[in-house]
Amino acid sequence: MGLFDFFRRPPTRAAFAQIILRQIAQHQLAPDCRYDSEQFRIVAAGVDGIIFNLDNAYRDYCAAPRQQRAAVVQQYLSIYSSPGMPSSFAEARASLMPVLRSRQQGDHLRLLAQAEPQRAAFVTASQDFSEDMVIMLAYDTQTNMATIGQASLTQWGVTFEQALAAAMDNLRDRTAQRFVALGNGLLMGDWNDAYDSSRLLLPDLLYRACQGGEPLVMVPTRGRLLLASSNNAAAQLSMLALAEQLARDEGRHVSSAMYGVRQGKVVACQPADAGVAAALRRHRTIIGADLYNQQKLEWERLNASTGEDVFVATCLLIERQSGERVVSVSSWARDVHTLLPRTDVVAIELYDEHGERSGNKMLAWDDAQAIDGGLMEQIDCYPVRYRVRASPDPQSLAAVPACEI
């Protein structure tokens, strides 16, 4: 395939990777790069070599108008030619910006470091924000946006809080009130500068834009901020529907929660309307299952590299009431070393007196966790998983009521 044909139509994933490799070699952007087809990424040689994950680049390329696809490629290739991190905080200060990221990003980096111990691990600088989201820092230049690592803060001699204060000042300076009305009382941020979701950190902005009542906000992806009034349930339902669509179409997931302002502070909250609350639970269950199944793939790669024999259980979804209710389910197999996702329901294998499998018993999560004084060991990861090495004894299992799905 020639370069002209490449920019006329979306290539396959493998063809896209090969074009990127040729562009890197042609412009001498990095030495000895190879394509890792299993993880869909370009890996440069050496322990400090850049890892270029291709998922976002490929998604953006395919979604872009034909005449803009070449620019998308060049934008992503800028990671190889961008200047390094400044040596002092004074140099970096004016280019720092706050970014909101899924807590899963940190877990991804942790698993990657375990799977590839020969590579230098990158330790991000971050602060917890909510159950599923953290605040991080970015160094933003005209050509690239780089995540700040803890090593840079140490070199600069500043704390995360000091750097974040500078980044917040920069964000405020770059933030005029810019929302577009989508109908039905739903608003969406219209900055389109890679920091739309970061504006969640500006409660005054949210109040100014809110049309009556208290602001309720969602940041489903990195480039989106959605806002509705606490007095408008229809707008909140529209916000949830759009959040689910954006998460599916755009990737770059940030958070599945809904946020409000309490005593001047932005916090995750529950909507007052029962119908909206039910829709939010459904949305969070769907997003959670997707995160679990992405994590499953990463953990299986780690297990393959280390030789650990452990089963990483899938998070399954079962729809009820014509799709209005979604239940998450995981399977606890008999005497199999397993990493269980936290789900609404756990299916535990049953066996008869001859040792033959006779079916499953469905238990609510809390009931399953309480059996035998706790056979589940919570492990440090996001989304959270629990290690089980043994099955409940038949008497304990029989004493717990089954759960209706």
NUVO-870147 format. One record per residue (C-alpha): x, y, z negated; residue number from 1; residue in one letter. Coordinates in steps of 0.1 Angstrom, whole numbers, plus 5000, padded with zeros to 4 digits. Layout:
// NUVO-870147
X Y Z NUM a $
...
This chain:
// NUVO-870147
5000 5000 5000 1 m $
5014 5034 5010 2 g $
5013 5065 4987 3 l $
4986 5080 5009 4 f $
4963 5050 5005 5 d $
4971 5049 4968 6 f $
4957 5084 4963 7 f $
4926 5078 4985 8 r $
4911 5050 4965 9 r $
4915 5035 4930 10 p $
4941 5007 4930 11 p $
4940 4976 4909 12 t $
4956 4978 4875 13 r $
4987 4959 4888 14 a $
4990 4982 4918 15 a $
4986 5013 4897 16 f $
5015 5001 4875 17 a $
5038 4994 4904 18 q $
5032 5029 4918 19 i $
5040 5044 4884 20 i $
5072 5024 4883 21 l $
5082 5036 4918 22 r $
5075 5072 4908 23 q $
5096 5068 4877 24 i $
5125 5053 4897 25 a $
5122 5079 4925 26 q $
5124 5109 4902 27 h $
5149 5091 4878 28 q $
5127 5098 4848 29 l $
5138 5068 4828 30 a $
5162 5039 4832 31 p $
5154 5002 4835 32 d $
5116 5004 4832 33 c $
5095 4973 4834 34 r $
5058 4965 4837 35 y $
5042 4946 4808 36 d $
5011 4932 4825 37 s $
4998 4916 4793 38 e $
4995 4949 4774 39 q $
4992 4971 4806 40 f $
5021 4994 4799 41 r $
5055 5005 4811 42 i $
5084 4998 4788 43 v $
5117 5015 4791 44 a $
5149 4998 4781 45 a $
5165 5002 4747 46 g $
5152 5004 4711 47 v $
5143 5041 4716 48 d $
5128 5037 4751 49 g $
5094 5053 4758 50 i $
5064 5030 4759 51 i $
5038 5043 4784 52 f $
5004 5027 4777 53 n $
4986 5028 4810 54 l $
4949 5024 4799 55 d $
4941 5061 4796 56 n $
4961 5071 4827 57 a $
4943 5045 4848 58 y $
4909 5054 4834 59 r $
4915 5091 4841 60 d $
4929 5084 4876 61 y $
4899 5064 4886 62 c $
4874 5090 4872 63 a $
4891 5119 4889 64 a $
4880 5134 4923 65 p $
4902 5120 4951 66 r $
4920 5152 4956 67 q $
4930 5155 4919 68 q $
4943 5120 4914 69 r $
4979 5128 4924 70 a $
4979 5156 4897 71 a $
4966 5131 4871 72 v $
4996 5108 4878 73 v $
5021 5137 4876 74 q $
5005 5149 4843 75 q $
5011 5115 4827 76 y $
5046 5112 4841 77 l $
5055 5144 4823 78 s $
5061 5124 4792 79 i $
5094 5115 4807 80 y $
5106 5150 4814 81 s $
5092 5169 4784 82 s $
5117 5186 4761 83 p $
5125 5168 4729 84 g $
5112 5178 4695 85 m $
5126 5212 4682 86 p $
5153 5209 4655 87 s $
5137 5234 4632 88 s $
5102 5242 4619 89 f $
5106 5278 4629 90 a $
5110 5267 4666 91 e $
5081 5243 4664 92 a $
5056 5263 4644 93 r $
5039 5282 4672 94 a $
5033 5250 4692 95 s $
5019 5228 4664 96 l $
4982 5218 4666 97 m $
4960 5196 4644 98 p $
4946 5165 4660 99 v $
4920 5140 4648 100 l $
4926 5103 4656 101 r $
4910 5070 4648 102 s $
4925 5052 4619 103 r $
4930 5023 4643 104 q $
4959 5042 4660 105 q $
4981 5038 4629 106 g $
4972 5001 4627 107 d $
4981 4996 4664 108 h $
5015 5011 4658 109 l $
5020 4989 4627 110 r $
5012 4957 4646 111 l $
5033 4968 4675 112 l $
5063 4973 4652 113 a $
5058 4939 4638 114 q $
5055 4923 4672 115 a $
5086 4941 4685 116 e $
5110 4944 4656 117 p $
5139 4951 4680 118 q $
5124 4985 4689 119 r $
5126 5015 4666 120 a $
5093 5020 4648 121 a $
5076 5053 4650 122 f $
5061 5064 4617 123 v $
5034 5090 4622 124 t $
5027 5119 4598 125 a $
4990 5119 4589 126 s $
4964 5126 4562 127 q $
4932 5107 4555 128 d $
4901 5125 4566 129 f $
4873 5100 4565 130 s $
4868 5062 4565 131 e $
4877 5058 4601 132 d $
4897 5090 4610 133 m $
4929 5107 4601 134 v $
4944 5142 4607 135 i $
4977 5141 4626 136 m $
4999 5168 4641 137 l $
5008 5175 4677 138 a $
5036 5194 4693 139 y $
5020 5210 4723 140 d $
5040 5223 4753 141 t $
5030 5234 4788 142 q $
5039 5199 4801 143 t $
5031 5175 4773 144 n $
5015 5169 4739 145 m $
5036 5148 4715 146 a $
5026 5133 4682 147 t $
5047 5145 4652 148 i $
5064 5117 4633 149 g $
5074 5118 4596 150 q $
5110 5119 4607 151 a $
5105 5154 4623 152 s $
5089 5168 4591 153 l $
5118 5155 4571 154 t $
5143 5171 4594 155 q $
5124 5204 4593 156 w $
5122 5203 4555 157 g $
5085 5208 4553 158 v $
5055 5189 4539 159 t $
5026 5176 4560 160 f $
5004 5202 4543 161 e $
5027 5231 4553 162 q $
5029 5220 4589 163 a $
4991 5214 4589 164 l $
4985 5250 4577 165 a $
5005 5264 4606 166 a $
4987 5241 4630 167 a $
4953 5252 4617 168 m $
4963 5289 4622 169 d $
4972 5281 4658 170 n $
4939 5262 4663 171 l $
4919 5292 4650 172 r $
4938 5316 4673 173 d $
4928 5294 4703 174 r $
4891 5290 4694 175 t $
4865 5313 4707 176 a $
4829 5302 4702 177 q $
4823 5281 4733 178 r $
4795 5256 4734 179 f $
4773 5244 4762 180 v $
4736 5236 4756 181 a $
4727 5201 4768 182 l $
4689 5204 4761 183 g $
4668 5193 4732 184 n $
4688 5213 4708 185 g $
4721 5194 4714 186 l $
4753 5214 4719 187 l $
4787 5203 4731 188 m $
4821 5220 4728 189 g $
4833 5234 4761 190 d $
4870 5242 4755 191 w $
4883 5213 4775 192 n $
4919 5218 4762 193 d $
4924 5184 4744 194 a $
4915 5199 4711 195 y $
4877 5199 4712 196 d $
4874 5173 4685 197 s $
4899 5192 4663 198 s $
4873 5220 4660 199 r $
4855 5198 4636 200 l $
4880 5212 4611 201 l $
4865 5247 4614 202 l $
4833 5248 4594 203 p $
4827 5285 4600 204 d $
4826 5278 4638 205 l $
4801 5250 4632 206 l $
4778 5272 4612 207 y $
4779 5300 4638 208 r $
4769 5277 4666 209 a $
4742 5258 4646 210 c $
4707 5268 4656 211 q $
4690 5267 4622 212 g $
4696 5243 4593 213 g $
4729 5227 4585 214 e $
4754 5216 4612 215 p $
4757 5179 4619 216 l $
4786 5170 4641 217 v $
4801 5139 4659 218 m $
4835 5135 4675 219 v $
4832 5103 4694 220 p $
4863 5108 4716 221 t $
4893 5131 4716 222 r $
4879 5156 4740 223 g $
4844 5159 4727 224 r $
4826 5177 4699 225 l $
4788 5173 4696 226 l $
4766 5195 4674 227 l $
4730 5194 4663 228 a $
4710 5210 4635 229 s $
4700 5190 4604 230 s $
4664 5203 4611 231 n $
4662 5187 4645 232 n $
4660 5149 4645 233 a $
4654 5148 4682 234 a $
4688 5166 4688 235 a $
4705 5142 4664 236 q $
4691 5112 4683 237 l $
4703 5127 4716 238 s $
4737 5133 4700 239 m $
4740 5096 4690 240 l $
4730 5084 4725 241 a $
4756 5107 4741 242 l $
4782 5097 4716 243 a $
4777 5060 4725 244 e $
4779 5068 4762 245 q $
4811 5089 4758 246 l $
4828 5062 4737 247 a $
4820 5036 4764 248 r $
4829 5058 4794 249 d $
4859 5078 4782 250 e $
4878 5057 4758 251 g $
4901 5075 4733 252 r $
4878 5067 4705 253 h $
4880 5090 4674 254 v $
4851 5084 4650 255 s $
4817 5068 4649 256 s $
4806 5088 4618 257 a $
4783 5119 4616 258 m $
4798 5149 4597 259 y $
4783 5177 4578 260 g $
4795 5206 4557 261 v $
4793 5203 4519 262 r $
4805 5231 4497 263 q $
4826 5245 4526 264 g $
4842 5211 4533 265 k $
4836 5189 4564 266 v $
4827 5154 4552 267 v $
4811 5123 4566 268 a $
4774 5122 4557 269 c $
4741 5103 4563 270 q $
4713 5120 4582 271 p $
4681 5126 4562 272 a $
4657 5113 4589 273 d $
4652 5075 4586 274 a $
4651 5070 4624 275 g $
4683 5089 4629 276 v $
4700 5070 4600 277 a $
4690 5037 4616 278 a $
4703 5048 4650 279 a $
4736 5058 4633 280 l $
4740 5024 4617 281 r $
4734 5008 4651 282 r $
4760 5030 4667 283 h $
4786 5024 4640 284 r $
4780 4987 4642 285 t $
4786 4986 4680 286 i $
4817 5008 4678 287 i $
4830 4987 4649 288 g $
4826 4955 4668 289 a $
4846 4970 4697 290 d $
4874 4981 4674 291 l $
4875 4946 4658 292 y $
4878 4929 4691 293 n $
4906 4952 4703 294 q $
4923 4945 4670 295 q $
4919 4908 4676 296 k $
4938 4910 4709 297 l $
4966 4929 4692 298 e $
4968 4905 4663 299 w $
4968 4875 4686 300 e $
4998 4890 4705 301 r $
5016 4894 4671 302 l $
5008 4858 4661 303 n $
5022 4846 4695 304 a $
5054 4865 4689 305 s $
5059 4854 4653 306 t $
5045 4818 4657 307 g $
5020 4823 4628 308 e $
4991 4798 4630 309 d $
4961 4819 4620 310 v $
4927 4823 4636 311 f $
4916 4859 4642 312 v $
4878 4858 4641 313 a $
4856 4876 4665 314 t $
4830 4902 4655 315 c $
4798 4892 4673 316 l $
4767 4913 4677 317 l $
4731 4901 4676 318 i $
4703 4924 4687 319 e $
4669 4924 4670 320 r $
4637 4944 4675 321 q $
4642 4951 4712 322 s $
4677 4965 4707 323 g $
4668 4989 4679 324 e $
4687 4969 4653 325 r $
4721 4953 4658 326 v $
4736 4928 4633 327 v $
4773 4920 4632 328 s $
4783 4883 4626 329 v $
4815 4865 4619 330 s $
4823 4828 4616 331 s $
4840 4812 4586 332 w $
4853 4778 4598 333 a $
4861 4749 4574 334 r $
4896 4749 4560 335 d $
4910 4771 4588 336 v $
4934 4799 4580 337 h $
4913 4828 4593 338 t $
4913 4866 4594 339 l $
4876 4876 4590 340 l $
4862 4909 4600 341 p $
4838 4925 4576 342 r $
4804 4919 4591 343 t $
4768 4921 4581 344 d $
4765 4883 4581 345 v $
4789 4855 4578 346 v $
4782 4821 4594 347 a $
4797 4793 4572 348 i $
4801 4758 4587 349 e $
4781 4730 4570 350 l $
4791 4694 4569 351 y $
4771 4662 4559 352 d $
4782 4635 4535 353 e $
4801 4618 4563 354 h $
4822 4649 4571 355 g $
4804 4656 4603 356 e $
4794 4692 4611 357 r $
4757 4697 4606 358 s $
4753 4734 4614 359 g $
4758 4768 4599 360 n $
4745 4787 4569 361 k $
4741 4825 4573 362 m $
4751 4845 4543 363 l $
4750 4883 4536 364 a $
4785 4896 4534 365 w $
4784 4904 4497 366 d $
4771 4869 4489 367 d $
4798 4853 4510 368 a $
4825 4874 4493 369 q $
4813 4864 4458 370 a $
4814 4826 4463 371 i $
4838 4807 4441 372 d $
4851 4839 4424 373 g $
4864 4852 4457 374 g $
4881 4832 4484 375 l $
4886 4863 4505 376 m $
4919 4883 4502 377 e $
4916 4918 4517 378 q $
4946 4927 4538 379 i $
4960 4961 4547 380 d $
4947 4969 4581 381 c $
4920 4989 4600 382 y $
4894 4978 4607 383 p $
4896 4959 4574 384 v $
4899 4921 4575 385 r $
4899 4894 4549 386 y $
4922 4864 4548 387 r $
4905 4830 4540 388 v $
4925 4798 4537 389 r $
4898 4774 4523 390 a $
4861 4769 4525 391 s $
4835 4773 4497 392 p $
4827 4740 4479 393 d $
4793 4726 4489 394 p $
4777 4732 4454 395 q $
4786 4769 4454 396 s $
4774 4773 4489 397 l $
4741 4756 4482 398 a $
4734 4779 4453 399 a $
4735 4810 4475 400 v $
4704 4820 4494 401 p $
4706 4820 4532 402 a $
4703 4853 4550 403 c $
4677 4861 4576 404 e $
4691 4878 4607 405 i $
